Amino acid sequence: MLSWLRRHIDLLVFATSLLVLVFGYGVAVGKFRVFPHDQINAAVDAAQDWWENWRHFARLESKWLQPTHRTERIAWRDPARTHDGYTFVTGFLDGAAGAYLIDMEGNIVHRWPFSMDRMWELSGMPAEELGSVDLSIHGAVLYPDGDVVLSVGGGALSRVDRCGNFVYATALESHHAVDLLPDGSVLTLGRWTETKERDDRPLVVPGPSGYYLDDTLAHVSADGEILDERSLIDILFASDMGGMLFLGNGSSYQSAVRDPLHVNDAEYLTAELAPAFPMFETGDILVSLRNIATIVVLDGDTKTIKWFTTGPFFGQHDPDFTPDGTILVYDNRITGDDGPQLGYSRVLEIDVATHEIVWEYVGTDEDPMYSSLGGRTQILPNGNVLALEPQGGRIIEIARGEDDDSVVWEFVNIQEEGQVGMLFDGIRFAPDELDFVGQPCP
């Protein structure tokens, strides 16, 4: 054995050196993100996506279908305490993403037919290979005349009339939220991709995939022109709050994550609601920064932060100004698709002056509510709260009482036995607010 080692010492030294070199380069790939770091991470991300959604990509089953134990499409629990009206819904229905209006019995009273191919053509964006099967309408707003603005697939912001004709389709990586402004324009969220470090963003570097997402606040005119678009990361630094970026998952003295903020809502403070908020003014903007468990209010003119609160929510969506001078928010308490390990999702009402929770509704074992993504809330004129549970394909109306709170109405988007189509928007309108219902299309 000793003689064999003497004869092959050069080979052993070469092999050991090669192993040390490979190990050292592997460390450098992970630490300094040199080639093939980005390619490896991209391949891992793609493989994970295929592993989790292979039925979807094979066109056997949509990822927007979710299991459910519920069997009733509509459940009237206390009809006398509901707020009558139509509910505007976006979600997965009849094999594709869609927008529709339902009555209190769950009947579809209006549907917006539109062509995804035509949308891509008008926006100048490349057609998606999977078409509407792979897309979601994630953010929408309804005009009284039946026009809708839809944030589709993170690739286009589109306005469609009640008959499905396009008013515009604008190339914008819009996502999550659309808010209607008094002049008919909309406030929405966009997204830029950054691949390099920048001097004006110290310690903010690309994530493991070689880039990071920079969410934007976009103002779009009634005819689809992008009037203004600003980076939320820049807004944090301009507000002397850049350090908030380092609260993200995986940060260590720097932000090196793919999605540092995951902004998921922006809402304009109207003149009607502004008197309830002495510290704010008409035109201020409420924004949700999901990945750092923070909601902020921006000055409407300077777009800098004038108020914020971090927690007690986690993975939150859709904070809303209320007539009582509070903020209503859907607290997902996200712990992934394995279930509510931090507790069921809940709806919180927060006092802006004290940051205290003044009311909450939370799912229970008997009546569970949990979603690891999305979520909507709405204060209704009678004081009830409408809450959307996206993965449950479910909308509930909660009547608030002095001693207890009750679900008085429930809609479940059942597609077939044991499965629901996911929902992303659910907004209640009084019948006299919509003058297009029942009108035929040419």
Secondary structure, 3 states (H helix, E strand, C coil): CHHHHHHCHHHHHHHHHHHHHHHHHHHHHHHHCCCCHHHHHHHHHHHHHHHHHHHHHCCCCCCCEEECCCCCCEEECCHHHCCCCEEEEEEEECCEEEEEEECCCCCEEEECCCCHHHHHHHHCCCCCCCHHHCCCEEEEEECCCCCEEEEECCCEEEEECCCCCEEEEEECCCCCCEEECCCCCEEEEEEEEECCCCCCCCCECCCCCCCEEEEEEEEECCCCCEEEEEEHHHHHHHCCCHHHHHHCCCCCCCECCCCCCCEEEEEECCCCCHHHCCCCCCCCEEEEEHHHCEEEEECCCCCCEEEEEECCCCCCEEEEECCCCEEEEEECCCCCCCCCCCCCCEEEEEECCCCCEEEEEECCCCCCCCCCCCCEEEECCCCCEEEEEHHHCEEEEEEECCCCEEEEEEEECEEECCEEECEEEEEEECHHHCCCCCCCCC
